[in-house]
Amino acid sequence: MVDLTVIILTKNEEANIKKCIDSFNGIVKRFVIVDSYSTDRTKEICEGLDLDFYERKFDNHASQFNWALENTNINTEWVMRMDADEELTPELSLEIENRLNLLPLNINGIILKRRVYFMGKWIKRGGVYPQCLLRIFRNRTAVCEQKVMDEHIILLSGESMTFKSDLIDNNTKDLDWWTNKHNWYSNKEVEEYYNTQKLMTQQQEVKPSLFRGQAERKRWIKNFLYYKIPLFQRPKWYFFYRYIIRLGFLDGKEGLVFHFLQGYWYRFLVDSKIYESQQLGKIVKTDGDLK
């Protein structure tokens, strides 16, 4: 068993939580679930799996995760962040089991490559794969940056390395839930957009950079390139880049739906809410978590 605690934030995840837990194949010492008062069977399922279950009112993902780090008595050497709709490939489970406890002491963070599945299909193109995320770290060497949207784990000391095997994002909920989630995300994105424009940066956050990791590069492109393109023009250019230049059209019908909705519709919705806020002179904020 690996000396690892896995933290999972949940809200109405009865469709996903068991397959997430099962994908670890019993290699993990402890699971910590921080739930935002689910109204489905999430709590019942977690208690049936003998997981450490906590309930906390949702503020944002960063606050929820950092609360778990500080308040759930984590005493393992390693900590991992997982989403309930994610799961390990068998290869990644084996790699964690075989390698984690043998890493040199200068390695404090592990970056994982995530594949996204949509409507049951692996979305390989359009710049979607791989999504490289720092997800495993030595206890007390990292925190989650305090951002409203697109928060990342920040390594406070030591170095990181990338494991070879993949993490899977495979939400089994329907398209109606997916679009509602992205509508909710769009309010958070508008709020984060204005925070960025006002340079309301936090001390512990991913610093935009073209020449560091994937997270830093994406943030630089978003802050200093994408947001410099005029409202309503940038979504169509972003979709063209993903679907044509990065060969998203090769992902089939599921890819068309995904790249259009996530690469155009969602970005257009964000721009529309930015425009609305400019017309009204106020920013729409998201209160609470996704229903």
VOKEVO-255776 format. One line per field, with one value per residue (C-alpha): residue in one letter; chain; x, y, z. Coordinates in steps of 0.02 Angstrom, whole numbers. Each point is the difference from the previous one (the first is absolute). Last residue first. Example, Ala and Ser with C-alpha at 12.3 -4.5 7.8 and 13.67 -1.06 7.14 Angstrom:
% VOKEVO-255776
residu <- S, A
chaine <- A, A
X <- 684, -69
Y <- -53, -172
Z <- 357, 33
% end
This chain:
% VOKEVO-255776
residu <- K, L, D, G, D, T, K, V, I, K, G, L, Q, Q, S, E, Y, I, K, S, D, V, L, F, R, Y, W, Y, G, Q, L, F, H, F, V, L, G, E, K, G, D, L, F, G, L, R, I, I, Y, R, Y, F, F, Y, W, K, P, R, Q, F, L, P, I, K, Y, Y, L, F, N, K, I, W, R, K, R, E, A, Q, G, R, F, L, S, P, K, V, E, Q, Q, Q, T, M, L, K, Q, T, N, Y, Y, E, E, V, E, K, N, S, Y, W, N, H, K, N, T, W, W, D, L, D, K, T, N, N, D, I, L, D, S, K, F, T, M, S, E, G, S, L, L, I, I, H, E, D, M, V, K, Q, E, C, V, A, T, R, N, R, F, I, R, L, L, C, Q, P, Y, V, G, G, R, K, I, W, K, G, M, F, Y, V, R, R, K, L, I, I, G, N, I, N, L, P, L, L, N, L, R, N, E, I, E, L, S, L, E, P, T, L, E, E, D, A, D, M, R, M, V, W, E, T, N, I, N, T, N, E, L, A, W, N, F, Q, S, A, H, N, D, F, K, R, E, Y, F, D, L, D, L, G, E, C, I, E, K, T, R, D, T, S, Y, S, D, V, I, V, F, R, K, V, I, G, N, F, S, D, I, C, K, K, I, N, A, E, E, N, K, T, L, I, I, V, T, L, D, V, M
chaine <- A, A, A, A, A, A, A, A, A, A, A, A, A, A, A, A, A, A, A, A, A, A, A, A, A, A, A, A, A, A, A, A, A, A, A, A, A, A, A, A, A, A, A, A, A, A, A, A, A, A, A, A, A, A, A, A, A, A, A, A, A, A, A, A, A, A, A, A, A, A, A, A, A, A, A, A, A, A, A, A, A, A, A, A, A, A, A, A, A, A, A, A, A, A, A, A, A, A, A, A, A, A, A, A, A, A, A, A, A, A, A, A, A, A, A, A, A, A, A, A, A, A, A, A, A, A, A, A, A, A, A, A, A, A, A, A, A, A, A, A, A, A, A, A, A, A, A, A, A, A, A, A, A, A, A, A, A, A, A, A, A, A, A, A, A, A, A, A, A, A, A, A, A, A, A, A, A, A, A, A, A, A, A, A, A, A, A, A, A, A, A, A, A, A, A, A, A, A, A, A, A, A, A, A, A, A, A, A, A, A, A, A, A, A, A, A, A, A, A, A, A, A, A, A, A, A, A, A, A, A, A, A, A, A, A, A, A, A, A, A, A, A, A, A, A, A, A, A, A, A, A, A, A, A, A, A, A, A, A, A, A, A, A, A, A, A, A, A, A, A, A, A, A, A, A, A, A, A, A, A, A, A, A, A, A, A, A, A, A, A, A
X <- -1325, 175, 75, -40, -13, 66, 34, -72, 109, -78, -10, -155, 72, 173, -76, -101, 156, 94, -152, 0, 187, -23, -142, 109, 138, -127, -76, 169, 131, -106, -159, 82, 148, -111, -138, 123, 106, -150, -36, 177, 162, 87, -86, 107, 150, 101, -12, -180, -102, 111, 62, -169, -85, 122, -25, -189, 8, 122, -109, -145, 96, 158, 166, 111, -83, 71, 178, 62, -116, -49, 169, 91, -121, 24, 190, 0, -114, 103, 165, 132, 47, -153, -27, -151, 34, -100, -59, 56, 14, -172, -32, -128, 81, -159, -18, 32, -134, -117, 27, -17, -176, -43, 69, -102, -158, 50, 29, -184, -49, 131, -80, -173, 70, 75, -156, -108, 133, -19, 103, 130, 151, 158, 158, 137, 175, 138, 164, 177, 19, 64, 126, -1, 132, 14, -96, -166, -80, -161, -153, -105, -159, -89, -133, -30, 184, 86, 145, -14, 139, 164, 145, -95, -25, 102, -90, -116, -112, 109, -97, 49, -151, 54, -103, -119, 103, -136, 36, -17, -179, -28, -179, -137, -107, 157, 159, 143, 175, 107, 189, 60, 131, 79, 67, 127, 151, 159, -21, 28, -152, -19, -167, -85, 71, -83, -174, -13, 55, -123, -147, 60, 3, -172, -62, -48, -170, -78, -183, 23, 143, 167, 134, 140, 98, 163, 94, -159, -54, -156, -100, -155, 10, 148, 8, -190, -20, 124, -111, -161, 82, 69, -162, -106, -114, -92, -76, 95, -39, 134, 11, 149, -36, -74, -68, -177, 28, 49, -153, -120, 80, -11, -179, -78, -25, 184, 50, 158, 105, 182, 51, 167, 66, 137, 142, -14, 44, -174, -24, 10, -132, -129, -4, -39, -124, -89, -8, -71, -189, -31, 95, -127, 131, 175, 178, 123, 160, 112, 118, 159, 123, -20, -66
Y <- 1115, 62, 87, 157, 179, 39, 183, 112, 153, 173, 149, -62, 19, -60, -147, -47, 6, -113, -114, -10, -33, -146, -69, 14, -100, -133, -11, 0, -118, -95, -15, -6, -108, -122, -18, -17, -121, -110, 2, -53, 42, 35, 170, 53, 9, 130, 127, -42, -34, 78, 152, 30, -13, 128, 115, -10, 29, 146, 108, 16, 125, 67, -97, 57, -128, -142, 68, 62, -82, -159, -30, 31, -114, -138, 14, -5, -153, -89, 25, 136, 102, 100, 59, 52, -23, -139, 66, 29, 188, 32, 108, 140, 68, 100, -89, -167, 27, 57, -162, -102, 69, -35, -177, -34, 53, -111, -150, -2, -1, -135, -107, 24, -53, -159, -43, 8, -99, -149, -60, -138, 113, -80, 99, -132, 7, -66, -92, 68, 98, 178, 76, 141, 89, 59, 135, 92, -104, 88, -106, 85, 104, 24, 116, 99, -2, -38, -108, -176, -41, -95, -68, -44, -183, -52, 32, -84, 93, 117, 4, -32, -3, -117, 8, 146, 92, -29, -186, -155, 13, -176, -46, -51, 154, 99, -79, 113, -69, 63, -6, 3, 114, -63, 120, -7, -74, 52, -148, -129, -103, -178, 18, 62, -124, -170, 42, 162, -89, -143, 119, 96, -158, -53, 171, 110, 79, 172, 50, 18, 122, -51, 90, -106, 9, -88, -36, -46, 96, 92, 57, 60, 187, 79, -92, -17, 188, 26, -106, 92, 170, -41, -77, 150, 46, -163, -36, -143, -183, -128, -186, -111, -149, -166, -45, -5, 172, 65, -78, 72, 173, 3, -65, 163, 167, 35, 114, 74, -155, -12, -182, -56, -168, -91, -127, -18, -158, -78, -10, 189, -9, -58, 171, 92, -134, 23, 191, 20, -21, 41, 164, 125, 122, -64, 55, -146, -3, -154, -41, -96, -113, -132, -171
Z <- -419, -34, 150, 98, -59, -172, -34, -136, -17, -6, -117, -88, -175, 53, 93, -153, -109, 122, 3, -190, -2, 121, -107, -156, 89, 48, -173, -91, 75, 126, -103, -172, 53, 94, -129, -144, 101, 33, -186, -45, 90, -166, -8, 148, -116, 98, -143, -46, 158, 131, -97, -81, 170, 74, -148, 20, 187, -17, -112, 122, 108, -82, 9, 145, 115, -104, -3, 169, 125, -94, -82, 165, 95, -127, 15, 191, 2, -135, 91, -23, -152, -46, 178, 104, 187, 83, 167, 178, 27, -72, -151, -9, -159, -36, -168, 84, 132, -138, -96, 160, 25, -181, 15, 157, -91, -148, 114, 48, -185, -22, 135, -75, -170, 74, 100, -158, -92, 115, 148, -22, 25, -68, 42, -8, 76, -112, 19, -19, 162, -11, 120, 126, 101, 179, 92, -4, -139, -53, -42, -132, -5, -165, 74, 160, 47, 164, -59, 69, 122, -5, 104, 159, -48, -151, -162, -125, -124, -102, -162, -181, -116, -139, -103, -31, -131, -129, 0, 108, 63, 67, -40, 125, -28, 45, 67, 53, 20, 143, 10, 180, 79, 161, 132, 141, -90, 94, 118, -137, -51, 67, 91, -159, -125, 10, 67, -99, -159, 30, 21, -153, -106, 59, -61, 146, 15, -11, 22, 188, -24, 72, 101, 71, 162, 44, 162, 93, 154, -59, 150, -94, 36, -89, -165, -8, 24, -143, -113, 43, -12, -173, -63, 48, 144, 30, 170, 81, 27, 43, -43, 39, -113, 58, -173, 70, 75, -172, -83, 131, -13, -190, -5, -64, 89, 24, 142, -76, 31, 53, -25, 74, -61, 95, -20, -188, -98, 6, -189, -22, -138, 127, 83, -162, -54, 166, -10, -174, -11, 184, -24, 68, 65, 32, 35, 2, 103, -19, 143, -45, 90, -138, 49
% end
